[in-house]
């Protein structure tokens, strides 16, 4: 199940009233997680001590969850220890994100904290061997979650390859993993560098397509309403949305097969992202007479027409929609009905076997 979140920073340029209104707007749109920091450079400690309780009360009232990052220094500031995290619980926090300064053994120990707090690992700092060591040391895996950093400095974010590597490791250990997108107003607090100049909604689409990423948060504070709406929409569904341009002269039947159905990726395919339509066969094939049987370009969308009767189709029980990864020759049995928009092409290769996807028109 997908979850979305925002970031709130107290004691800085936004008033507590601004933050409380922002929480209300986010909650109304279905956002459930909050990231904050009680040790943020540049914040006013006196204001933080006054504003944070108001924020956490509102978070609890709205049924949301709030996590704050901590370091050994933060433990001292809040009169807490690794054996007594109750000051954070009393402050209304529901999870603690471990920043630098904690060993794997310490991380494992505090998963059993008596304050009932979730422990959130830094997905950029703890690797597969670290997770093995924590679990071997007796960590309560059910009390662990993790999140990547965000990177305000331009050109400092991580790559998608590194994110996928880490997501695979955390997924193998059953640990939920979160990542950040920016706001269209600031373009700063983002996890993946290549996302920095994408729309936030499109960046969230790509993150949710990565197996193991189940929560996306907006790292920048006070995101515009259009960003909240876009990310809420992505978080509200369980499929990857891929935009496609219909071919000139596409028929009503082809548009129906391309755009009016939720699709499921067929396993074991190397050349394309494939969905098989099954039963009733003749009704589907009658919708697709031979038409526009041209060479298939990269990321072209095709539908088998009524001439296709190979394999299972000898029994007339299926027809297929494909999004091709590479160029393919023309085939009189295959109609070219569209092409995936350039910005969404990476998504095509990210859809996993048995995962859901949907093509949407960009006319």
C-alpha positions as CSV (number, residue, x, y, z in Angstrom):
1,X,0.0,0.0,0.0
2,X,1.4,3.4,-1.0
3,X,1.8,6.1,1.6
4,X,2.6,9.8,1.2
5,X,4.1,12.4,3.5
6,X,5.4,15.9,3.9
7,X,8.2,17.7,5.8
8,X,7.6,20.3,8.6
9,X,10.4,22.4,10.1
10,X,9.8,24.5,13.3
11,X,11.7,27.4,14.6
12,X,12.5,28.7,11.1
13,X,11.0,31.0,8.4
14,X,7.5,29.6,8.7
15,X,5.3,30.3,11.7
16,X,3.7,27.6,13.7
17,X,0.3,28.7,12.3
18,X,1.6,28.2,8.8
19,X,2.8,24.7,9.7
20,X,-0.5,23.8,11.3
21,X,-2.4,24.9,8.2
22,X,-0.1,23.0,6.0
23,X,-0.7,19.8,8.1
24,X,-4.4,20.3,7.7
25,X,-4.1,20.6,3.9
26,X,-1.9,17.6,3.6
27,X,-4.1,15.4,5.9
28,X,-7.2,16.4,3.8
29,X,-5.4,15.0,0.8
30,X,-4.5,11.7,2.4
31,X,-0.9,12.4,3.5
32,X,0.0,10.3,6.6
33,X,3.7,10.7,7.4
34,X,5.6,13.7,8.6
35,X,9.3,14.2,8.6
36,X,10.9,16.9,10.9
37,X,14.2,17.7,12.6
38,X,14.7,18.7,16.1
39,X,18.4,19.6,15.5
40,X,18.2,21.5,12.2
41,X,21.0,24.1,11.7
42,X,19.6,27.6,11.6
43,X,16.5,26.8,13.7
44,X,15.7,28.8,16.8
45,X,15.8,26.3,19.8
46,X,13.5,28.4,21.9
47,X,10.9,28.5,19.1
48,X,11.3,24.8,18.4
49,X,10.6,23.9,22.1
50,X,7.4,26.0,21.9
51,X,6.2,25.1,18.4
52,X,7.0,21.3,18.3
53,X,4.4,20.3,20.9
54,X,1.8,22.2,19.0
55,X,2.8,20.4,15.8
56,X,2.9,17.0,17.3
57,X,-0.5,17.6,19.0
58,X,-2.0,18.4,15.6
59,X,-0.3,15.4,14.0
60,X,-1.9,13.1,16.6
61,X,-5.3,14.8,16.2
62,X,-5.1,14.2,12.4
63,X,-4.1,10.6,12.8
64,X,-0.7,11.1,11.2
65,X,2.7,9.8,12.2
66,X,5.8,12.0,12.7
67,X,9.5,11.0,12.6
68,X,12.4,13.2,13.7
69,X,16.1,12.6,12.9
70,X,18.4,12.3,15.9
71,X,22.1,12.1,16.6
72,X,24.0,11.4,19.8
73,X,24.0,15.2,20.3
74,X,20.2,15.3,20.1
75,X,20.0,12.7,22.9
76,X,21.9,15.1,25.1
77,X,19.8,18.1,24.1
78,X,16.6,16.2,25.0
79,X,17.9,14.6,28.1
80,X,17.4,11.1,26.6
81,X,19.6,8.1,26.4
82,X,19.7,5.0,24.3
83,X,18.0,3.2,27.2
84,X,15.4,5.9,27.8
85,X,13.9,7.5,24.7
86,X,10.7,8.6,26.6
87,X,11.5,12.4,26.1
88,X,10.9,11.9,22.4
89,X,7.8,9.9,23.0
90,X,6.6,12.6,25.4
91,X,7.3,15.2,22.7
92,X,4.7,13.4,20.5
93,X,7.2,11.7,18.1
94,X,6.3,8.3,16.8
95,X,9.6,7.3,15.2
96,X,13.3,8.2,15.4
97,X,15.5,8.4,12.4
98,X,19.1,7.6,13.2
99,X,21.6,10.0,11.7
100,X,25.4,9.5,11.9
101,X,26.9,8.3,15.1
102,X,25.1,5.1,15.9
103,X,26.7,1.6,15.6
104,X,24.8,-1.3,14.1
105,X,24.6,-2.9,17.6
106,X,23.2,0.3,19.1
107,X,20.6,0.5,16.3
108,X,19.6,-3.2,17.0
109,X,19.3,-2.5,20.7
110,X,17.0,0.5,20.5
111,X,14.5,-1.4,18.3
112,X,13.4,-2.8,21.6
113,X,13.0,0.6,23.3
114,X,10.4,0.8,26.0
115,X,9.1,4.1,24.7
116,X,7.3,2.2,21.8
117,X,9.1,4.3,19.1
118,X,9.7,3.0,15.6
119,X,13.4,3.2,14.6
120,X,14.1,4.5,11.2
121,X,17.5,3.8,9.5
122,X,19.2,6.0,7.1
123,X,19.0,4.2,3.8
124,X,22.1,6.0,2.5
125,X,24.3,5.0,5.4
126,X,23.2,1.4,6.3
127,X,24.0,-1.2,3.7
128,X,23.1,-4.9,3.2
129,X,25.9,-6.2,5.6
130,X,24.8,-3.6,8.2
131,X,21.3,-5.0,8.1
132,X,22.5,-8.5,8.4
133,X,24.6,-7.5,11.4
134,X,21.6,-5.7,13.1
135,X,19.3,-8.7,12.6
136,X,22.0,-11.1,13.8
137,X,22.3,-8.8,16.9
138,X,18.7,-9.3,17.7
139,X,17.1,-6.3,16.1
140,X,13.3,-6.3,16.0
141,X,12.7,-6.2,12.3
142,X,9.1,-5.4,12.8
143,X,10.1,-2.2,14.6
144,X,12.4,-1.0,11.8
145,X,11.8,1.3,8.9
146,X,14.2,3.3,6.7
147,X,14.4,6.4,4.6
148,X,16.9,7.9,2.2
149,X,18.4,11.3,2.7
150,X,17.4,14.4,0.8
151,X,20.0,16.6,-0.8
152,X,19.4,20.4,-0.9
153,X,22.6,21.1,-2.8
154,X,22.2,20.8,-6.5
155,X,24.1,18.0,-8.2
156,X,24.5,16.1,-4.9
157,X,21.6,13.7,-5.0
158,X,22.0,9.9,-5.4
159,X,21.5,7.9,-8.6
160,X,18.5,5.8,-9.4
161,X,20.9,2.8,-9.6
162,X,22.0,3.3,-6.0
163,X,18.4,3.8,-4.9
164,X,17.4,0.5,-6.5
165,X,20.3,-1.3,-5.0
166,X,19.4,-0.2,-1.5
167,X,15.7,-0.8,-2.0
168,X,16.5,-4.4,-3.0
169,X,18.5,-4.9,0.1
170,X,15.9,-3.4,2.5
171,X,13.1,-5.3,0.7
172,X,14.9,-8.6,1.2
173,X,15.0,-7.9,4.9
174,X,11.3,-6.8,5.0
175,X,12.1,-3.3,6.0
176,X,9.9,-0.5,4.6
177,X,11.9,2.2,2.7
178,X,10.9,5.8,2.1
179,X,12.3,8.5,-0.3
180,X,11.9,12.2,-0.9
181,X,10.8,14.4,-3.8
182,X,11.1,18.1,-4.1
183,X,8.5,20.8,-4.5
184,X,8.0,22.7,-7.8
185,X,8.7,25.9,-5.8
186,X,12.1,25.0,-4.5
187,X,13.7,22.0,-6.2
188,X,15.9,21.4,-3.3
189,X,15.2,18.6,-0.8
190,X,15.2,15.6,-3.2
191,X,16.7,12.1,-2.9
192,X,17.4,11.3,-6.6
193,X,19.4,13.9,-8.5
194,X,17.7,13.1,-11.8
195,X,14.3,14.0,-10.2
196,X,15.3,17.5,-9.3
197,X,14.0,19.0,-12.5
198,X,11.0,16.6,-13.0
199,X,7.6,17.5,-11.8
200,X,7.2,16.2,-8.3
201,X,4.3,14.0,-9.3
202,X,6.4,12.4,-12.1
203,X,9.3,11.9,-9.7
204,X,6.9,10.2,-7.2
205,X,5.6,8.0,-10.0
206,X,9.2,6.7,-10.7
207,X,9.9,6.2,-7.0
208,X,6.8,4.1,-6.4
209,X,7.7,2.0,-9.4
210,X,10.8,0.8,-7.6
211,X,10.1,-2.5,-5.6
212,X,10.6,-1.8,-1.9
213,X,9.7,1.9,-2.0
214,X,6.3,2.2,-0.4
215,X,6.4,5.8,1.0
216,X,7.2,9.1,-0.8
217,X,7.5,12.3,1.1
218,X,7.9,15.9,-0.1
219,X,11.2,17.1,1.3
220,X,10.7,20.8,0.8
221,X,8.4,22.6,3.2
222,X,5.2,24.3,2.2
223,X,4.7,22.6,-1.2
224,X,2.2,24.3,-3.5
225,X,-1.3,22.8,-3.6
226,X,-0.7,21.5,-7.1
227,X,2.2,19.4,-5.8
228,X,0.1,18.1,-2.9
229,X,-2.6,17.2,-5.4
230,X,-0.3,15.5,-7.9
231,X,1.5,13.4,-5.3
232,X,-1.7,12.5,-3.5
233,X,-3.1,11.2,-6.8
234,X,0.0,9.0,-7.4
235,X,-0.1,7.7,-3.8
236,X,-3.8,6.8,-4.1
237,X,-3.4,4.1,-6.6
238,X,-1.5,0.8,-6.9
239,X,-0.4,0.9,-10.5
240,X,2.2,2.7,-12.7
241,X,0.8,5.4,-14.9
242,X,2.5,5.7,-18.3
243,X,1.5,8.5,-20.7
244,X,1.3,7.6,-24.4
245,X,0.6,9.5,-27.6
246,X,-2.0,7.7,-29.9
247,X,-1.0,7.2,-33.5
248,X,-2.8,9.2,-36.2
249,X,-6.0,7.5,-37.2
250,X,-6.1,5.2,-34.2
251,X,-9.5,3.5,-34.1
252,X,-12.1,3.5,-31.3
253,X,-11.4,-0.2,-30.6
254,X,-7.6,0.4,-30.4
255,X,-8.1,3.3,-28.0
256,X,-10.3,1.1,-25.8
257,X,-7.6,-1.6,-25.6
258,X,-4.9,0.9,-25.1
259,X,-6.4,3.4,-22.6
260,X,-9.6,2.0,-21.0
261,X,-8.1,-0.9,-19.0
262,X,-5.9,-1.5,-16.1
263,X,-3.1,-3.8,-17.4
264,X,-0.9,-6.4,-15.8
265,X,2.7,-7.1,-16.9
266,X,3.1,-10.6,-18.3
267,X,6.2,-12.4,-16.8
268,X,9.1,-13.8,-18.8
269,X,9.1,-11.2,-21.6
270,X,12.4,-9.8,-22.8
271,X,11.5,-7.6,-25.8
272,X,8.5,-5.7,-24.4
273,X,6.2,-4.8,-21.6
274,X,3.2,-7.0,-22.4
275,X,-0.4,-7.5,-21.3
276,X,-2.5,-10.3,-22.5
277,X,-6.2,-9.9,-23.0
278,X,-8.1,-13.1,-22.4
279,X,-11.8,-14.0,-23.1
280,X,-13.9,-13.2,-24.9
281,X,-11.5,-13.5,-27.8
282,X,-13.6,-12.8,-30.8
283,X,-15.0,-9.6,-29.4
284,X,-11.5,-8.3,-28.9
285,X,-10.2,-9.4,-32.2
286,X,-13.2,-7.9,-34.1
287,X,-12.2,-4.5,-32.5
288,X,-8.8,-4.7,-34.2
289,X,-8.7,-5.2,-38.0
290,X,-5.3,-4.8,-39.7
291,X,-4.3,-1.2,-39.6
292,X,-1.1,0.8,-39.5
293,X,1.1,-2.3,-39.5
294,X,4.3,-0.3,-39.7
295,X,7.8,-0.9,-38.3
296,X,7.7,-0.7,-34.5
297,X,9.9,2.0,-33.0
298,X,11.4,2.1,-29.5
299,X,8.6,2.4,-26.9
300,X,5.9,2.0,-29.6
301,X,2.6,0.7,-28.4
302,X,1.0,-2.1,-30.4
303,X,-2.1,-4.3,-30.4
304,X,-2.3,-7.7,-32.1
305,X,-4.9,-7.5,-34.8
306,X,-7.4,-10.2,-36.0
307,X,-4.8,-11.9,-38.2
308,X,-2.8,-13.0,-35.2
309,X,-3.5,-16.7,-34.5
310,X,-0.1,-18.1,-33.5
311,X,0.4,-20.1,-30.3
312,X,-2.5,-19.8,-27.9
313,X,-4.3,-17.7,-30.5
314,X,-4.9,-20.9,-32.5
315,X,-7.5,-21.4,-29.9
316,X,-8.7,-17.9,-30.4
317,X,-8.5,-17.1,-26.7
318,X,-6.3,-14.0,-26.4
319,X,-4.8,-11.0,-28.0
320,X,-1.9,-8.8,-26.7
321,X,-0.9,-5.2,-26.1
322,X,2.9,-4.5,-26.1
323,X,5.2,-1.6,-25.4
324,X,8.4,-2.4,-27.2
325,X,11.8,-1.7,-25.6
326,X,13.7,-1.6,-29.0
327,X,13.0,-1.3,-32.7
328,X,11.2,-4.2,-34.3
329,X,10.2,-4.9,-37.9
330,X,6.7,-4.4,-39.3
331,X,4.3,-7.3,-38.9
332,X,0.9,-7.5,-40.7
333,X,-0.6,-9.1,-37.6
334,X,0.5,-6.2,-35.3
335,X,-1.0,-2.7,-35.3
336,X,1.1,0.3,-34.1
337,X,-1.3,2.3,-32.1
338,X,0.8,4.8,-30.1
339,X,4.1,5.7,-28.5
340,X,5.1,6.3,-24.9
341,X,6.0,9.9,-24.1
342,X,9.8,10.5,-23.8
343,X,9.6,11.5,-20.1
344,X,7.8,8.3,-19.2
345,X,10.0,5.8,-21.0
346,X,12.1,4.9,-18.0
347,X,8.9,3.8,-16.3
348,X,8.2,1.2,-19.0
349,X,11.3,-0.9,-18.0
350,X,10.6,-0.4,-14.3
351,X,7.2,-2.3,-14.4
352,X,7.9,-5.7,-12.8
353,X,6.2,-9.0,-13.8
354,X,2.7,-9.3,-12.5
355,X,2.7,-5.6,-11.6
356,X,-0.1,-3.3,-12.6
357,X,0.2,-0.5,-15.1
358,X,-2.0,1.8,-17.1
359,X,-1.6,3.8,-20.3
360,X,-3.2,7.2,-20.4
361,X,-3.6,9.4,-23.5
362,X,-1.6,12.5,-24.2
363,X,-3.4,13.8,-27.4
